[in-house]
Amino acid sequence: MGDLEALGDAVTGSLVARAVEPGAGEIGPDGRTHETHCLNCKTELMGNFCHACGQHAHVRRTVTSLIHDFLHGLLNFEGKIWRTLPLLAWKPGELTRRYIEGQRATFVSPIALFLFSAFLMFAAVETTNVGKGQAPQAVQQSLTDQIKSDEQRLARLERDRAAAAKAGRPTERIDDKITGLKTELNAIKAVKTNGIPAAQFKFDGDEQAPRWLSESVEAAAKNPDLTFLKLQNNASKFSWLIIPLSVPFVWLLFPFSRRFRPYDHTVFVTYSLSFMTLLVVAAVLIGLAGLPAVAGFAMLIPPFHIYRQLKGTYGLSPGGALLRTALLIAFATLALGLFLLMLFGLGLFD
C-alpha cells in the first residue's frame, strides 16, 4: 500500500511540474528541448538565444543537428557562405571593403575561409594525385628535348668546321664551341640517366656547396616522389605563412598612405588567397572531368580578379588599379617563390 501511495505522489508531482513548466527539458516533435533557463549557464531565457552566453535557447537532440553543427562550425553555414562566395568570385573588392568596414556577421571571415579553401585544395591534390610523378616526367622530357637540340647544334658546328677546314680558314673558335657543347651534352645525358649526383656541386676539386646540401639534393633527385610528398605535407602545414609573406608586398603598393593600414592589406591578401586556392580546386575538378582546356583557361582569371579586388578595395581609378595589378602579380610571384623555397628547404631537411 505504501508503494502505491509513493507512486501516486510521484505522478501527482509530475503533473504539478507539467502544469508549472510544460514541456521543460523534454524533446518535442521538432527534436528540440523546450526550457525556460539556459542549459549552459542557467540564465533565465528571454528569447531564442541566451543573452548571457549566446547559446541557442532550444537545443536539438537529433543526428541531423550534429550534421548541422559540423557544417556550421566548418563553414558558418547559416547563410554566410552563400553571401560570401558570390562576392568573392565577382565583386572581391566590395567584399573586402565591407568586411574591413565592420560587416563581420554577414560574411565568413577571411582567415576561416582561407583555412577551409586551403584544406579543400590539399584534399583535392591528395585524392587526385595531382603533381605526383609529373614533375620528374616533365624534367625527363625537358632533358630529352635539350639533348636533341644540342645534338642538332653539334652536327651543324661539325659541318661548319669541315667546311672551314676545307676552305683553309681557321677553326679554333668552332673547335672551342664544339668542345663546350660536347661537355654540356655529356653532362645532360649523365643527369638524365643517373639523376643529379652530389659531384655536380664540385668544380675544380672544390665543393661549391656544403656536403649536407649536396647530399640532400642527391637524395631528392633519387626519390622525387618522396620529395614531392614532403613538399605537399609542409605546404599543408605552413600554408598560412604565405599571408605574412605577401602583406608587405601589398603595403609597398601604398607605402605612404595613412588611409590604408596593415589590417586592410591582411584582409585583402587573405581573401585573395582564398579565391586562388578555390580556383585551383575548380581547375582540378574540371581537369578530372576531361576538360583540360577549360582548366587551363582558369589560369587566366587571377589577373582579372586581382584588378577587380584592388579597384574595389582601395577605390582606385582604372589606370591606378591596372598599374598596381601588374606590380602585384610580380610581387606575388616573388612571394610564392620565397614560400616554395622555404618549403623545399624544409622538405630537404626532414
N, C-alpha and C positions, 0 to 999 in steps of 0.2 A: 504494500500500500504506500509505503514511504517513497518507493521508487517511482510510482505513478505520480505522486504529488510533486516530486522533483522534476519529472518530465514535463508536467503541466506548468510548473513555474518557468522552465526553460522556454517552452512555447510561448507563454504569456510575455516573457521578457523580449523574445524576438519580435513579437507583434508590436509591442510598445516601441522598440527600436525602429522598426519599419515605419511606424507612424511618425516618429520624430525625424528620422533621416531616411526617407525612402530611397532605395537603390544605392545606399552608401557602400562604396568599396566593392560592389559586385559588377560582374561583366554583363553588359546589356546585349541585346540582339546585334548591335553595331560593333561588338568587340571591344567597346570602351568601358573603363571603370567610371563610375559617377560618384564623386565625393565632394565634400564641402571644404576640405582642407588639403593643402598641397601634400602629396605623398613624399616629397623630397625634404621640405623644410617645415612642414606642419602649419604654415601660414594660412589664415582663412582666405579662401578664394573669392575673387570679385570679378572674374571674367574668364576668358578662355586660357589665360596664362597667369601664372603666379607673379604678382607684382614685386615679390621679394627676390626670388631666384631665377625667374624666367621660364621654369618648366611648364610644359603644357598641362592644363588643368585636368584633362581626361586622358589617361594613358591607355593605349591599345595593347591588348594581350593576345595578339594573333601572329601567325607566321608572316602574314603579309606586312605587319608593322615592322618586323625585323628587316625585311627586304627594303621597305621604305626608309628605315633608319640608315641602312647601309648606303643606299643611293643618295640620301640627303647628306650624310656625312662625307661622301665621296665627291659629290657634285653640287651640293646645295640645290637639290632638285626642285625646291619649291618655287619654280619659275625663274630663278636666277640664271641658270644655264641657258635657257631659251631666250632670255633677254640679252645675254652676253655674246653668244656665238654669232648671231647675225650682225651685230655691230662690229665685232672683232673682224669679221670677214669683209664687210663692205664699208663701214664707217669707223675704222680703228681710231682715228683722231678724235671723233666725238666721244667714243667710249673712254679713251684715256683722259680726256679733258673733264668729262662728267665725273669719273672716279676721283680724279685729283681734287675737284671742287667739292667733294663730300658725299656723292651718291653711293654710299657703301652698301646699303641694304638692297639696292636694286640689282647690282651686278656681282658676279663671282670675283673675288679678289684676285689680283694678278699673280700673287705667289701661289695660291691654291690652284689656279688654272694652269700655271706653268708646271707645277709638280704633277698634276694629273696628265697633262699633254705629254710631258717627258716620259711618264710611266707608259702611256699608250704607245709612244714611238719606240721605246726599247722593247716593249712586248711584241710589237709588230715585227721589229727586226729580228728578235729572238725566235719567234714562232715560224717566221718565213725563211729564216737563214739568209736574209739579205746581206750580201757582202762576204759571206763565208766562202772562202775558196776563190772569190772573184778577183781580189787584189793580186794574188800570186799568178793567176791566169793572165791578167792584164799585163803584169810585169813580163811574163814569159813572151807574150805576143809582142810587146814593145821591143824586147831584146831581139826577137826573131826579125822584126822589121828593120831594126838598126843594123843587124848583121847583113841582111840583104842589100841595104843601101850602101854600106861600106864596101861590100864585095863589088858592087857595080862601080863605085868610085875608084876602087883599086884597079879594076880592069881598064877603066878609061886612062888612069895615070900610066899604067904599063904600056898601053898603046901609044900614049903621048911620048913616053920615054923611048920606045922603039923608033918612033918617027924622028925624034930629035937626034938619036944616035946615028940613024941612017943618013940624016942631013948634015952631020958633023957639028951639031950645036951642043953646048954644054948641058949636062944632065944632073948637075949637083942639086939644084933646087927640087927637081922632080924626085930624085932619089931620097931626099930628106922627107918629102911628103909621103912617099911610098913606105918608108921605114916607120914613120909615125902612125900611118894608117894601119899598117900590119900589127903594130904594137896594140893599138886600140882594138882592132878586130880580135886579136888573141885574148885580150882581157875580157871583152864582152862574151866571147864564146866560153871562157872559163867560168864567168859568173852565171851564164845560162845553164851550164852543165853542173856546176858544183855549189851554186849559191854564192854568198858573199863571205869569203873567209876572213879571219882576223888579219891575215897577212896583207890584205888590201889597205889596211891602215898604217902600213910601214913603207917608208920611202928612203932609199939610200941607207938602209940599215937602222934608221932612227924611227922610233914609234912616234907617230903624229897624234895618236890618241891613247889615253890610258888603257891598260890591259883590261880593266873591268868593263870599259865601254866597248872595246873591240870584241870581247867575249860575249857581251850581251847582244851586240848586233849580229854576231855569227849565230848565236842561238835563235834569234828572231828569224834570220834567213833560213835556218834549217827547219823550223817549225812555224811557218807563218800563220797557220790556223790557230795555234795556241796563242800566238801574239795577238791575233785579231780578237780572240776571246777575252784576253786580259784587257785590251783596249776597250772592248764593249762593256765589261764589268766596271772598269774605272769610270767610263763615261756615265754609266747609270748612277754611280755613287757620287760623282763630283759634278754632275750636270749643272747644279746651281752656281758653280764657280764662274760660269760664263756671264752671269749677271754682273758681278762686281768687275769683271774684266772689261765689260762693254760700256758701263756707265761713264767712265772717264772720257771715252771717245765721243759719246753724245754730248758731254759737257763742253768738249772742245768746239762743238758747233755753235755754242752760245757762251763764250768764255767770259764776257764782261756783262752779261745780263743779270740784273737784280730781280727780274720778274720770274725767272725760272730757276728753281732750286734743285739740289741733288735728288730730292724726293720725286719731283716731276720726272726727271730723267730715268730714275729707277722704275717708276710705274710704266713709262714709255717702253723701256728696254724689255721689261718682263712680259708685257702684253705682246710686244712684237715677237719675242722668242716663243711665246705660247702659240702664236699663229704659225710661225715657221715649223715648229715641231708637229703641229696638227696637219700642216701641208705635207710634211714627209709621210705621215701616216696615210693620208689620202693618196699620195703618189704610189706608195707600196701596195695599197689595196687595188688601185687602178691597174698597176702593173700585173698583179696576180689575176686580174680579170681578163688579161690578154690584150690590154690596150697600152703597150709601152709608149707609143707615140703621144698619147694623151698624158701619160705620166711625165714624159719629158717636157711637155708644154707647161706643166705645173711649175717647172723651174724658172719660167719667165715671169711668174707672178710676184716674187719678192720685191723687185724694184718698184713696181706699181703700188704695192701695199705700203712700202716704206714711204713713198712720196705722199700718199693719202694720209698716213698717220702723222707724218711730220707737219703737213699743211694744216690738219685739223687740230692737232695738239697744241702747236705753238703759234697758230694764227698767222702763218707765213703767206707771202704772195706766191703765185705760181713759180716765178723765177727763183725766189729765195728757197722755196721748197725743192725745186729741181736741182739747184746747186748743192744744197745740203744732202740731198739724196745720193748724188754722185760721191760726195765726200764720205757719207756714212757707209756706203757699200764698200769703199776702200778700207775704212776703219773696221767694219765688220769682218772683212776678210783677214785683216791683221789680228783682230781679237780671236777669231776662230783658229788661226794658225797658232797663236800662243796657247790656246786651250788644247789643241791637238798635240802640240809639242810637249805640254805638261803631261797629257795622258800617255804619250809614247814613253816619256821618261819613267812614269810610274809603272808602265807595263814592262819595261825592261828590268826594273829593279825589284819586281815582286818575287 
